[in-house]
Amino acid sequence: MVAWLKQLTSSEQVALLFIVLFGLLLLLSIGLFLNSLRERQDEDARLASQLAWARVRRDLRAAWIGACMFWVAWISGPLGATLLFALFSFLALREFITLVHTLRSDHRTLIVAFFVLLPVQYMICGTRFFDLFTVFLPVYGFLVLPIVSALADDPQRFLERNAKIQWGVMVCVYGLSHAPALLLLDFPGYTGRGAFLLFFLVMVVAAAQIAQEIARRLLRRRPVARRISRSFSMRAWWIGTLTGSAVGGLLFWITPFKAGQALAMAFVTAGAAGFGGLVMKALKKDAGARYWGNRSSITGAVGLLDRIAVLCFAAPVFFHSARWYFQLPLGYR
C-alpha cells in the first residue's frame, strides 16, 4: 500500500489526501445527523446527551471549515496560502487586541502592528527569505513597537501596554506565519509536497488535543495550575502528547521523515500545542474572558483564536525543528 502511494505523483497524492479527509468528515456528519434523528424520537435521551454532543458538533463544524480552508490553500498555491494565513493572523490579532486594555495613545502602535509588521512578515515568508523571516518580528518588530509607543508621549502603564501588543503579535502573527512557511520548505526529493507537511502538523495537533480533552474528562486528575485551568493535568498532557506522537509516526509516509523522525517531530509539536493551550487560557483569565472574540462573530461557536491558538505555538516549533534537524537552507542567498 505504501509503495503504491509513493508511486503516485505529488498532485495525485494530495488529491487522494483530500478525498480521504472529506470522506471521513462526511461519514462523521452523517452519523451525527442520524444520532440527532434518534434523539428527537426519544426526548429523555436528547436531554441527557445534549451537552455531551454540543462540543462534538462544534468541533466537527470547525473541522469542516478547517478542511475547506486547507483545500483552498492548496489549490491557490503557496502565494494563496500565504495570503489566506495572513488574513487569519489579522482576524486573530484583532480578537486578541479587543480583549486587552489599550489606550488612545496605542492607536499608532496598533496601526504599525496590523498594517506594517503583519504584511511584511508574510511578504518575507512568501518570498522564502527565511533568514529574515525568523528574526524580523522578534528583533526588528519588537524594537519598532515600543519606539512608536514612546513617541505617543504617554508613560501610563507603558511596559504593560507594549508587552500585551508584542505578545499578541508574537502569537497571532509570528507563530501562525510558520504554518504557510511549511509549504515552502525545500526538502530534497520532496518538491511539490509541502501540503503534506501542513496536513501532518494539523493532524498531530488535532489528535493530541482530542486525546487530551478525553483524558481530562475521564481521569479527573489534580490540576497543576488550578487558578488557570481546572482541567489541565500533566497526565492528560502526556496522553495527548503521546497520542499525537503515535499519529505522527503513522503518517511518516506522507512526510520526508523516517518513522522515528516523524515520531520525534510529532512529540515536540504535540507537546508545544498542549502547553500553548494552557498559556492561552492564562491570557484569557487575565483578560477576564471565557472566549476570544465574539462567540458568534467568526466561527459561530467561539472566536477564531480559540481554534488556532495551539497551532500558533506548534507551527514554529515544528518548522524550526524540521529545518534545524535536516539542516535546510534558511532561504535565498
N, C-alpha and C positions, 0 to 999 in steps of 0.2 A: 504493500500500500504506500509506504513512504517513498519507495523507489519510483513508483508511478507518479506520485505527486511531484517529485523532483524533476521528472522528465517534462512536466508542463512548463510553458513559458510563464514569465512573471505576470503578464496580463491574465492568463488563464488561471493561475494560482489565486490571484486577488479576486477574480470573478467567482471562483469556487468558494472562496472565503465568505463573500457576501451572500452567496446562495445559502450556505450553511447557517450563517448568522441570522439572516431574515427568516429562514425556515424555522429555526428554533424559537425565535420571538413570536412567529405566527402560531406555532403549536402552543406556546405558553398562553398567548392571548385567547385562543380558542378554549383551552382548558379553564381559564379564569372566567370566560363568558358562560360556559356550561355550569360551572360552580355557582355563578350568580343566579342562573335559572333555577337550580335546585334550592337555593336559599329563599327564593321568592315563594316557592311552594311550601316551605317549612319555616314559618315565622320565628319559631324558637331558635332554630339553627342560624337564621340570619342575624338575629340579635347577638347570639353568642359569638359569632365569628366576624362580626362587622369590624371591630377594631383590629383583629388579627390580620384580616386581609387588606385593610386600608393601606398599610405600608407596602404590601406586595404590589398592589395596583399602582401605587405611586412610583415604586422602583421600576416596574415594568414600563410605565409610561415614559419615565426618564431614559430607560434602555432603548426604547423606540426612537426617541429624539436623538440620543447619542449615536445610534446606529445610522440613522439618516444623515446626520451631520458628518459622520465618518465617511459615508459613501460620497457625499457632496465634496468633501475634502479630497477624496481620491480622484474623482472624475475631473475635478478642476485643476489637478496637478499641484506641484509644490507651491506655486505662486498663489493659487486659490486657497490652498490650505493655510498658508501663512496669513492671508487676509482674513480668513474665517476665524482663526485663533486670535488675531488682533482684535476682532470685534468682540470675542469672548472676554478678552482681557479688559477692554473698555467697559463692558457691562459689569464685569465682576468688580473692577475698581470703583465704579460708580456705586455699587451696592455697599462696598466697604466704606467709602467716604461718607455715605449718607448716615451711617451709624456712629461714626466717631465725631467728636466735638471739634469743629473748626470755626475760625473767626473770619470776619470780613477781610482781615489783613492776609489771610491764607489764599485768597482767590487767585492771585498771580502765581503762587506756588502750585496750586492745583491746575491752572492752565498749562504750566510748563510740564507737569506730570502727565496730563491727559493728551496734550496736543504737540508735545515736543519729544519727551522721553519715550513714550509708548510707541509712536510710529517709527522713531529712529531705531529702537530696539528691534522691531520686526523687520525693518528695512535691512538692517545688518544681518539678521537671521536669513532673510530671503536671498541675500547675495552671498551667503556662505562665508562671510568673514568671521569665522568662529573665534579667532583670537580676540578681536574687538568685542564680539557678541558676549564673550564670557565675562569681560571686565567693565563693559560700558556702564551699566547701571550701578553695580557695587562700588565703582570708583568715581566715574565722572558724574553719574546721576546723583549720587549721594553727596557730592560736593556742590553741585548746582542748586539743589533744592534748598538747603539752609541759606545759601547766599541770596537767593531770590527772596526768601522769607525775611532775612535780616534787612534787606533793602526796603521792606514794607514798614520798618521803624515801629515794630510792636513787640516788646520783650515779654509780654504776658504769656506764661506757660510756653515759652519758646521751645524748649527741649521736648516737652511732651507733644506739642503740635507737630513738630517736624518728625519726631520718631514715629508717630502714627502714619503720617503721609509716606514716609520712607518704607515703613513695614508694609503698607498697602501696595506700593509699587513693587516691592520685593516679591510678595506672594502672587499678586494678580498679574503682573507683567513679566517680571524676570522668571519666576517659576514656570508659569504657563507657556512662555515662549519657547521652552525647551521641548514641548510636545511636537510642534511642526518641524523643529530642528532635527528630530529623529528621521524625518523623511529625506533629509539632505545629507545624512552621514554617508561617507563613501567607503563602504566595506569592500575589500577585494572580492570579486566574483559575486557580488550581491547587488549589482546595479538594477535599478527599477523596482526593488522590493522593499523600499522604505516604509510602505504602508503596513507591512507585516510587523515591523518594529513598534509602530504606534499601536497596532492591534494587540501585540504582546503586552505592552505597557498597560493598556486599558483592561485586558482580561486578568492580568495578575492583580492589579489594584482592586478590580471588582470582586474577584474571588476572595481576596483577603478581607475586604470589608464585609462581605456577606457572611463569611465564616466567623469573623469577629463578632458580628451582631448576633448570630445564633448562639455563640459561646457565652455572650453576655447574658442572654435570656435563660439559658439552661443551667449555667454554672453558679451564677449569683455569688461570685467571689467578692472578697473585700476590695473596694476600690482603692487605688493608690493615690488618687487626687480627688477626694470626696467633694471638696468645695467647687471643683471644676466639672467633674463628671462622676455621677454615682454609679455608672455602669462600666467605666473603663478599668480593667484589671490586667495585670501582666500575663496571667494565664490566658485570658481571651486574646491579648495581643500576640502571644506565642502561637496560639491555634490559628489565628488569622494569617500571621506571617508564614507559618509552615504550610498552610493550605495554599497561599499564593505561590510559595516556592514550588510546591508539587505541580500546580497548574503550569507554572513557567517551565518546569522540567519536561512536562508532557508536550509542550508546544515548541520544544527546541528545534524541531524540523522546519519551522517557518522562519527561523532566525539564522544569522550567520554563526551562531554559537553551537558548541557541542552540548551534550546533555548536562554535564557537570557545570559548564559555564553558564548555561541558561538557568540552572538551579540557583547558582550563586547570585546572578544578576537579579533574579526574581526575589530572592531573600532580602537583599538590601532595599529593593524597590518597595516590596510589601511592608517591610519594617518602617521605612520612612513614611509611607502612607498612613500607617496606623498611628504613629506619633504625631503626624501632621494633623490628623483629625482631632487629637487631644488639644493641640496648640490652638486650632481654630475655635474650639469650644471655649478655651480660656479667653480668647479675644471677644467672643460673643458675650460671655459672662461679664467681662469688663465693660462692654458697651450696654449692658442691661437688656440684651435682646435674646430671643429664642431662635430666631431665624435671621439669616442675612437677607436684606431687602424686603420688599413687599411679598407676602405669601402668594399673591395671585398675579403678580406683575409679569413674571418672565416664564417660569417653568410650570406654573399652575398650582404647585403644591408648596414649594419653598423657593428661596432665591437661587439664582444661578450659582452663586459662590458656594452654597451648601452642597451642590452636586460636584463641583470641580475642585473643591479645596484640597482634597487628598491628592489629586492629580498635580496640583501646583507644587506639592512637596516631593512627590515621587518622580516627576519628569526630570528635574535637574539631576537628581541622584542617579537615575538610570542612564541619562545621557552622558554624564561625565565619567561614570563607572565604565561604560562601554568604550568610550573614547580613550580613556586612560589605559584600560587593560589591553586593548588592541593597538594602542599607540597610533591612533588615526591622526592625520594631519589636522591642524587647527583650522585650516581654510586656505583660501587662495593666497599666494605669496606675491 
